[in-house]
């Protein structure tokens, strides 16, 4: 397995062993490529998965998570993130990656750098690693405000990604 990786944006070659690192690489490949079907192949199906972040809010179940991704991918902003400065620990049927994402958010008029604390918890179900939970947060309140403005748009006509 390629545990020597120091950052992941989805363009890395997978080990091909079906391990949790391959699933993490596939997540970033799918997210940065706006590939909803790819994300569905990484996330656990059904009502068990959850996500909590400043753009998608708290979402429970794959269908709610998919709805948030769809709105994000169809919005005005383009996102690209790289996972870095991370730790990795796990057991036979679980694996946790905790670290940071850096990247950019841009619209036709503006661009900003992003710094996000991120954790992704994978579980092995029926021999396949699936994402069970994601948490992301932004420490800098000014960055968070600007990020939300770029994603949702200005004024009172913002897209509600929380539902």
C-alpha positions in Angstrom: 0.0 0.0 0.0 1.2 3.5 -0.7 1.2 4.9 2.8 4.0 7.2 2.0 1.7 9.7 0.3 1.8 13.2 1.9 -1.1 14.7 0.0 -4.0 13.3 -2.0 -6.1 15.1 -4.6 -7.4 12.0 -6.5 -4.7 12.0 -9.2 -2.5 9.5 -7.4 -2.3 5.9 -8.6 -4.1 3.5 -6.4 -2.5 0.5 -4.8 -5.2 -1.7 -6.4 -5.7 -3.7 -3.2 -9.1 -2.3 -2.4 -7.8 -0.8 0.8 -9.0 2.3 2.7 -6.3 4.5 1.0 -7.7 3.5 -2.4 -11.2 4.5 -1.3 -9.8 7.8 0.0 -8.1 8.5 -3.3 -11.3 7.6 -5.2 -13.2 10.0 -3.0 -10.9 13.0 -3.9 -10.9 11.9 -7.6 -14.7 11.9 -7.6 -15.2 15.1 -5.6 -12.7 17.2 -7.6 -14.1 15.8 -10.8 -17.7 16.5 -9.8 -18.5 12.8 -10.3 -21.6 12.0 -8.3 -21.6 8.3 -9.4 -18.0 8.0 -8.2 -18.9 9.5 -4.9 -21.8 7.1 -4.6 -19.4 4.2 -5.1 -17.3 5.5 -2.2 -20.0 6.4 0.4 -21.8 3.7 2.3 -25.4 3.3 1.0 -28.5 3.7 3.0 -29.3 5.8 6.0 -26.2 5.2 8.1 -23.7 7.6 6.6 -23.4 11.2 7.8 -21.7 14.4 6.9 -21.2 17.6 8.8 -19.5 20.6 7.2 -20.0 24.4 6.8 -21.5 24.2 3.3 -23.6 21.0 3.3 -24.6 21.3 7.0 -25.5 18.1 8.8 -26.7 15.4 6.5 -27.8 11.9 7.3 -28.1 9.1 4.8 -26.7 8.8 1.3 -29.7 10.4 -0.4 -29.4 13.6 1.6 -25.6 13.7 1.1 -26.0 13.1 -2.6 -28.5 16.0 -2.7 -26.0 18.3 -1.2 -23.3 17.3 -3.6 -25.6 17.8 -6.6 -26.5 21.3 -5.5 -22.8 22.1 -4.9 -21.7 20.7 -8.3 -24.5 22.6 -10.1 -23.8 25.9 -8.3 -21.7 28.9 -9.5 -18.5 27.9 -7.6 -15.8 25.6 -8.7 -14.0 23.7 -5.9 -10.7 21.8 -5.9 -9.1 20.4 -2.7 -6.1 18.4 -1.7 -5.9 16.4 1.5 -2.6 16.8 3.4 -1.0 16.9 6.8 -3.0 13.8 7.8 -2.9 10.9 10.1 -4.1 7.4 9.4 -5.2 4.8 11.8 -7.5 1.8 11.7 -8.5 -1.7 12.5 -9.8 -4.7 10.6 -13.1 -3.1 9.7 -12.6 0.7 10.2 -10.2 3.4 9.2 -9.9 7.0 10.1 -8.1 9.7 8.1 -7.8 13.0 9.9 -6.0 16.1 8.5 -6.4 19.2 6.5 -7.6 20.2 3.1 -6.2 23.1 1.1 -7.6 24.2 -2.1 -9.4 26.9 -3.9 -13.0 28.1 -4.5 -13.6 30.2 -7.5 -16.5 31.8 -9.4 -16.3 33.6 -12.7 -15.6 36.8 -10.8 -13.6 35.7 -7.7 -11.2 33.2 -6.3 -10.1 32.3 -2.7 -7.8 29.9 -1.0 -9.3 27.3 1.4 -8.0 25.8 4.6 -10.3 23.1 6.1 -9.9 20.7 8.9 -11.2 17.3 7.7 -11.8 13.8 9.0 -13.1 10.8 6.9 -14.1 7.6 8.7 -14.3 4.5 6.5 -15.8 1.1 7.4 -15.4 -2.2 5.6 -18.8 -3.7 4.7 -19.0 -7.0 2.8 -15.2 -6.7 2.0 -15.4 -3.2 0.5 -14.3 0.1 2.2 -17.0 2.7 2.3 -17.1 6.3 3.7 -19.3 6.3 6.8 -18.7 9.8 8.1 -17.1 13.1 7.0 -16.6 16.2 9.2 -15.1 19.4 7.9 -14.6 22.8 9.6 -13.0 26.1 8.8 -11.2 27.8 11.8 -11.0 31.3 10.3 -14.4 33.1 10.6 -13.5 35.5 7.8 -12.6 32.7 5.4 -15.7 30.8 6.4 -17.9 33.8 5.7 -16.3 34.5 2.3 -16.4 30.8 1.4 -20.2 30.6 2.2 -20.7 33.8 0.2 -19.0 32.4 -2.9 -20.8 29.1 -2.7 -24.3 30.5 -1.9 -24.0 33.8 -3.7 -24.5 37.3 -2.3 -27.6 38.8 -0.9 -30.7 36.9 0.2 -31.0 34.8 -2.9 -28.6 32.1 -1.7 -29.0 28.4 -2.5 -29.9 26.5 0.6 -27.7 23.4 0.6 -28.9 22.5 4.1 -32.2 21.3 2.4 
